[in-house]
Amino acid sequence: MKSVLITGANKGIGFETARQLLKEGLYVYLGSRNIENGLKAVEKLKVEGFNQVEFIHIDITDEASIASARTTIEEKAGSLDVLINNAGIAGAFPQTALTTDTDNFKRVFDTNLYGTARVIQAFMDILKKSPEPQLINVSSSIGSLSLHNDPDWQYYDDANSFAVYSSSKAALNMYTITLAYELRDSNVKITMVDPGYTKTDFNGHQGTGTVEDAATRVVNALLHNQRPSGSFISEETNPETGEISW
Ligand SMILES: NC(=O)c1ccc[n+]([C@@H]2O[C@H](COP(=O)([O-])OP(=O)(O)OC[C@H]3O[C@@H](n4cnc5c(N)ncnc54)[C@H](OP(=O)(O)O)[C@@H]3O)[C@@H](O)[C@H]2O)c1
């Protein structure tokens, strides 16, 4: 049975991704920075009849918490097949390029970029012990530099008002490209996926898509993806091909 760790899986897209991967027969380590919320989320899945799921305490801004999560999984299983870096924050609003303060940038980057990199670095050796390791970074079309420069893009005005969050996802994309390059001679497959604008706490439920569709996009990027390592997929941007420009 393949195992997957999903960060920020106590709610939103991460929680629904956990549910869909349980249906696909994976063993899910449900990551949550809040113990109570993580345990409740696991309980909810167990009530639905899923038993191959366990709570992992992981705050991606906290090195000790990441190290402890890694030790727990290593001691239990010795390896990890799939890592889904889903945890993310939007930051404080408004966040226009001229007015947002640098603390806002620091907080968002500490989670979306540095936090994701910390988790990847900590888990890479046990991931490499899997026969078919896969790593998914949940990104966003908002991290696309080309779309930000396209006045015809549906989110052109909104996205360009998210100076902090947009920058963090663009930086995450670049980090992930360099990671895929560094691991080009290994069997670790790396994918960036945009779940699409989704109704969650993240955007005060203003998103237009459902968590079910968003999680299915993440699951497709993991289980039904013939693209090479280092690809960026957005079914919302291009439903037929999933193509998205950098
Ligand atoms: N919703 C959208 O429209 C949309 C669009 C494109 C991309 N995304 C991306 O999709 C991912 C999931 O977003 P969502 O919409 O499901 O948001 P959400 O409902 O707000 O869930 C975010 C999750 O990340 C967790 N988290 C935040 N900081 C963390 C940290 N330091 N350590 C561990 N976990 C942390 C949250 O934990 P708490 O519950 O403790 O806060 C929560 O479980 C994010 O990476 C987001 O950027 C979302």
The ligand as an SDF file (V2000), in Angstrom:
LIG
                    3D

 48 52  0  0  0  0  0  0  0  0999 V2000
   -8.4760   27.9540   -2.2800 N   0  0  0  0  0  0  0  0  0  0  0  0
   -7.9840   28.3810   -3.4360 C   0  0  0  0  0  0  0  0  0  0  0  0
   -8.6770   29.0830   -4.2010 O   0  0  0  0  0  0  0  0  0  0  0  0
   -6.6030   27.9980   -3.8620 C   0  0  0  0  0  0  0  0  0  0  0  0
   -6.2230   28.2650   -5.1890 C   0  0  0  0  0  0  0  0  0  0  0  0
   -4.9470   27.9010   -5.6080 C   0  0  0  0  0  0  0  0  0  0  0  0
   -4.0750   27.3030   -4.7160 C   0  0  0  0  0  0  0  0  0  0  0  0
   -4.4840   27.0650   -3.4220 N   0  0  0  0  0  0  0  0  0  0  0  0
   -3.5250   26.4200   -2.5380 C   0  0  0  0  0  0  0  0  0  0  0  0
   -4.0970   25.2290   -2.0330 O   0  0  0  0  0  0  0  0  0  0  0  0
   -3.5370   24.9270   -0.7430 C   0  0  0  0  0  0  0  0  0  0  0  0
   -4.6400   24.6100    0.2420 C   0  0  0  0  0  0  0  0  0  0  0  0
   -5.4600   25.7470    0.3290 O   0  0  0  0  0  0  0  0  0  0  0  0
   -6.9700   25.7050    0.8830 P   0  0  0  0  0  0  0  0  0  0  0  0
   -7.7740   26.5350   -0.0320 O   0  0  0  0  0  0  0  0  0  0  0  0
   -7.3940   24.3290    1.1810 O   0  0  0  0  0  0  0  0  0  0  0  0
   -6.7640   26.5530    2.2210 O   0  0  0  0  0  0  0  0  0  0  0  0
   -7.2790   26.3260    3.7410 P   0  0  0  0  0  0  0  0  0  0  0  0
   -8.6360   25.7330    3.7550 O   0  0  0  0  0  0  0  0  0  0  0  0
   -7.0290   27.6240    4.4110 O   0  0  0  0  0  0  0  0  0  0  0  0
   -6.2520   25.2280    4.2740 O   0  0  0  0  0  0  0  0  0  0  0  0
   -4.8970   25.5340    4.4300 C   0  0  0  0  0  0  0  0  0  0  0  0
   -4.2660   24.4660    5.2760 C   0  0  0  0  0  0  0  0  0  0  0  0
   -2.8780   24.7970    5.4470 O   0  0  0  0  0  0  0  0  0  0  0  0
   -2.6160   24.7050    6.8420 C   0  0  0  0  0  0  0  0  0  0  0  0
   -1.4460   25.5030    7.2380 N   0  0  0  0  0  0  0  0  0  0  0  0
   -1.2520   26.8290    7.1420 C   0  0  0  0  0  0  0  0  0  0  0  0
   -0.0500   27.1640    7.6660 N   0  0  0  0  0  0  0  0  0  0  0  0
    0.5200   26.0020    8.0800 C   0  0  0  0  0  0  0  0  0  0  0  0
    1.7370   25.6680    8.7070 C   0  0  0  0  0  0  0  0  0  0  0  0
    2.6390   26.6090    9.0610 N   0  0  0  0  0  0  0  0  0  0  0  0
    2.0160   24.3720    8.9630 N   0  0  0  0  0  0  0  0  0  0  0  0
    1.1290   23.4060    8.6290 C   0  0  0  0  0  0  0  0  0  0  0  0
   -0.0600   23.6570    8.0800 N   0  0  0  0  0  0  0  0  0  0  0  0
   -0.3540   24.9440    7.8090 C   0  0  0  0  0  0  0  0  0  0  0  0
   -3.8890   25.1640    7.5230 C   0  0  0  0  0  0  0  0  0  0  0  0
   -3.8830   24.8150    8.8890 O   0  0  0  0  0  0  0  0  0  0  0  0
   -4.8580   25.5530    9.9650 P   0  0  0  0  0  0  0  0  0  0  0  0
   -6.2180   24.9320    9.8100 O   0  0  0  0  0  0  0  0  0  0  0  0
   -4.2120   25.2440   11.2680 O   0  0  0  0  0  0  0  0  0  0  0  0
   -4.8580   27.0170    9.6220 O   0  0  0  0  0  0  0  0  0  0  0  0
   -4.8880   24.3980    6.6820 C   0  0  0  0  0  0  0  0  0  0  0  0
   -4.9340   23.0490    7.0890 O   0  0  0  0  0  0  0  0  0  0  0  0
   -2.6730   26.1370   -0.3660 C   0  0  0  0  0  0  0  0  0  0  0  0
   -1.3160   25.8580   -0.6610 O   0  0  0  0  0  0  0  0  0  0  0  0
   -3.1710   27.2340   -1.3020 C   0  0  0  0  0  0  0  0  0  0  0  0
   -2.1760   28.1870   -1.5820 O   0  0  0  0  0  0  0  0  0  0  0  0
   -5.7140   27.3860   -2.9850 C   0  0  0  0  0  0  0  0  0  0  0  0
  1  2  1  0
  2  3  2  0
  2  4  1  0
  4  5  1  0
  4 48  2  0
  5  6  2  0
  6  7  1  0
  7  8  2  0
  8  9  1  0
  8 48  1  0
  9 10  1  0
  9 46  1  0
 10 11  1  0
 11 12  1  0
 11 44  1  0
 12 13  1  0
 13 14  1  0
 14 15  2  0
 14 16  1  0
 14 17  1  0
 17 18  1  0
 18 19  2  0
 18 20  1  0
 18 21  1  0
 21 22  1  0
 22 23  1  0
 23 24  1  0
 23 42  1  0
 24 25  1  0
 25 26  1  0
 25 36  1  0
 26 27  1  0
 26 35  1  0
 27 28  2  0
 28 29  1  0
 29 30  1  0
 29 35  2  0
 30 31  1  0
 30 32  2  0
 32 33  1  0
 33 34  2  0
 34 35  1  0
 36 37  1  0
 36 42  1  0
 37 38  1  0
 38 39  2  0
 38 40  1  0
 38 41  1  0
 42 43  1  0
 44 45  1  0
 44 46  1  0
 46 47  1  0
M  CHG  2   8   1  16  -1
M  END
$$$$
